[in-house]
């Protein structure tokens, strides 16, 4: 079984059920959440759950030495993504 950079297995990160948290979102984050909900039609809970999974995946790639790129529609150039 593979381990993360912190030494825990993927199974150790999974809980047996939902975990309730309270989050105070900055205005920009709240606007981004509203935009994502409108774009996907998902609930805020589903959107936050998916966002956290994607964030963890992207962090894992960069912490393991990988590089992330994106390409805009209609453009050939790749743009490197940086997380600060």
ZADO-1210 file (C-alpha; in nm, 4 decimals, padded with zeros to 6 digits):
<atoms>
<atom x="00.0000" y="00.0000" z="00.0000" code="UNK" pos="1"/>
<atom x="00.1382" y="00.3405" z="-00.0922" code="UNK" pos="2"/>
<atom x="00.2101" y="00.6087" z="00.1633" code="UNK" pos="3"/>
<atom x="00.1748" y="00.9844" z="00.1463" code="UNK" pos="4"/>
<atom x="00.4606" y="01.2254" z="00.2063" code="UNK" pos="5"/>
<atom x="00.3588" y="01.2304" z="00.5745" code="UNK" pos="6"/>
<atom x="00.3857" y="00.8520" z="00.6100" code="UNK" pos="7"/>
<atom x="00.0152" y="00.7679" z="00.6468" code="UNK" pos="8"/>
<atom x="-00.1474" y="00.5166" z="00.4165" code="UNK" pos="9"/>
<atom x="-00.4454" y="00.6195" z="00.2049" code="UNK" pos="10"/>
<atom x="-00.6683" y="00.3980" z="00.4191" code="UNK" pos="11"/>
<atom x="-00.5631" y="00.5819" z="00.7366" code="UNK" pos="12"/>
<atom x="-00.6919" y="00.9081" z="00.5857" code="UNK" pos="13"/>
<atom x="-01.0401" y="00.7655" z="00.5298" code="UNK" pos="14"/>
<atom x="-01.2893" y="00.7992" z="00.8128" code="UNK" pos="15"/>
<atom x="-01.5785" y="00.5653" z="00.8777" code="UNK" pos="16"/>
<atom x="-01.8364" y="00.8347" z="00.8030" code="UNK" pos="17"/>
<atom x="-01.8948" y="01.2026" z="00.7427" code="UNK" pos="18"/>
<atom x="-01.6973" y="01.4573" z="00.9429" code="UNK" pos="19"/>
<atom x="-01.8725" y="01.7816" z="01.0302" code="UNK" pos="20"/>
<atom x="-01.6603" y="02.0971" z="01.0182" code="UNK" pos="21"/>
<atom x="-01.7305" y="02.4665" z="01.0463" code="UNK" pos="22"/>
<atom x="-01.5479" y="02.6879" z="00.7976" code="UNK" pos="23"/>
<atom x="-01.5239" y="03.0656" z="00.7808" code="UNK" pos="24"/>
<atom x="-01.4753" y="03.1558" z="00.4155" code="UNK" pos="25"/>
<atom x="-01.3113" y="03.4776" z="00.3045" code="UNK" pos="26"/>
<atom x="-01.5308" y="03.6782" z="00.0666" code="UNK" pos="27"/>
<atom x="-01.3327" y="03.5640" z="-00.2406" code="UNK" pos="28"/>
<atom x="-01.3575" y="03.2002" z="-00.1326" code="UNK" pos="29"/>
<atom x="-01.7326" y="03.2329" z="-00.0709" code="UNK" pos="30"/>
<atom x="-01.7746" y="03.3859" z="-00.4178" code="UNK" pos="31"/>
<atom x="-01.5675" y="03.1024" z="-00.5706" code="UNK" pos="32"/>
<atom x="-01.7860" y="02.8464" z="-00.3926" code="UNK" pos="33"/>
<atom x="-02.1027" y="03.0134" z="-00.5229" code="UNK" pos="34"/>
<atom x="-01.9571" y="03.0213" z="-00.8749" code="UNK" pos="35"/>
<atom x="-01.8579" y="02.6530" z="-00.8605" code="UNK" pos="36"/>
<atom x="-02.2062" y="02.5568" z="-00.7352" code="UNK" pos="37"/>
<atom x="-02.3664" y="02.7484" z="-01.0226" code="UNK" pos="38"/>
<atom x="-02.1316" y="02.5921" z="-01.2785" code="UNK" pos="39"/>
<atom x="-02.1771" y="02.2335" z="-01.1602" code="UNK" pos="40"/>
<atom x="-02.5245" y="02.2297" z="-01.0122" code="UNK" pos="41"/>
<atom x="-02.3818" y="02.0422" z="-00.7130" code="UNK" pos="42"/>
<atom x="-02.4556" y="02.1267" z="-00.3507" code="UNK" pos="43"/>
<atom x="-02.2107" y="02.3354" z="-00.1511" code="UNK" pos="44"/>
<atom x="-02.1178" y="02.0246" z="00.0481" code="UNK" pos="45"/>
<atom x="-02.0472" y="01.8202" z="-00.2648" code="UNK" pos="46"/>
<atom x="-01.8520" y="02.1086" z="-00.4165" code="UNK" pos="47"/>
<atom x="-01.6342" y="02.1509" z="-00.1070" code="UNK" pos="48"/>
<atom x="-01.5759" y="01.7738" z="-00.0846" code="UNK" pos="49"/>
<atom x="-01.4647" y="01.7596" z="-00.4479" code="UNK" pos="50"/>
<atom x="-01.2498" y="02.0719" z="-00.4168" code="UNK" pos="51"/>
<atom x="-01.0622" y="01.9253" z="-00.1208" code="UNK" pos="52"/>
<atom x="-00.9976" y="01.6003" z="-00.3057" code="UNK" pos="53"/>
<atom x="-00.8654" y="01.7889" z="-00.6089" code="UNK" pos="54"/>
<atom x="-00.6510" y="02.0155" z="-00.3907" code="UNK" pos="55"/>
<atom x="-00.4973" y="01.7155" z="-00.2122" code="UNK" pos="56"/>
<atom x="-00.4248" y="01.5492" z="-00.5472" code="UNK" pos="57"/>
<atom x="-00.2571" y="01.8611" z="-00.6890" code="UNK" pos="58"/>
<atom x="-00.0527" y="01.9135" z="-00.3711" code="UNK" pos="59"/>
<atom x="00.0648" y="01.5525" z="-00.3858" code="UNK" pos="60"/>
<atom x="00.1826" y="01.5974" z="-00.7436" code="UNK" pos="61"/>
<atom x="00.3791" y="01.9139" z="-00.6655" code="UNK" pos="62"/>
<atom x="00.5272" y="01.7837" z="-00.3400" code="UNK" pos="63"/>
<atom x="00.6495" y="01.4745" z="-00.5212" code="UNK" pos="64"/>
<atom x="00.8324" y="01.6961" z="-00.7701" code="UNK" pos="65"/>
<atom x="00.5702" y="01.7058" z="-01.0447" code="UNK" pos="66"/>
<atom x="00.4663" y="02.0106" z="-01.2428" code="UNK" pos="67"/>
<atom x="00.1155" y="02.1214" z="-01.3323" code="UNK" pos="68"/>
<atom x="00.0178" y="02.2895" z="-01.6582" code="UNK" pos="69"/>
<atom x="-00.3022" y="02.4225" z="-01.8085" code="UNK" pos="70"/>
<atom x="-00.4019" y="02.5242" z="-02.1592" code="UNK" pos="71"/>
<atom x="-00.6720" y="02.7771" z="-02.2392" code="UNK" pos="72"/>
<atom x="-00.9305" y="02.6979" z="-02.5058" code="UNK" pos="73"/>
<atom x="-00.8067" y="02.8008" z="-02.8482" code="UNK" pos="74"/>
<atom x="-00.4440" y="02.8386" z="-02.7424" code="UNK" pos="75"/>
<atom x="-00.1482" y="02.6111" z="-02.8044" code="UNK" pos="76"/>
<atom x="00.0753" y="02.7353" z="-02.5238" code="UNK" pos="77"/>
<atom x="00.0897" y="02.5593" z="-02.1898" code="UNK" pos="78"/>
<atom x="00.0932" y="02.7721" z="-01.8761" code="UNK" pos="79"/>
<atom x="00.2599" y="02.6389" z="-01.5625" code="UNK" pos="80"/>
<atom x="00.0468" y="02.6500" z="-01.2491" code="UNK" pos="81"/>
<atom x="00.1928" y="02.7726" z="-00.9219" code="UNK" pos="82"/>
<atom x="00.0240" y="02.7473" z="-00.5840" code="UNK" pos="83"/>
<atom x="00.1254" y="03.0086" z="-00.3299" code="UNK" pos="84"/>
</atoms>
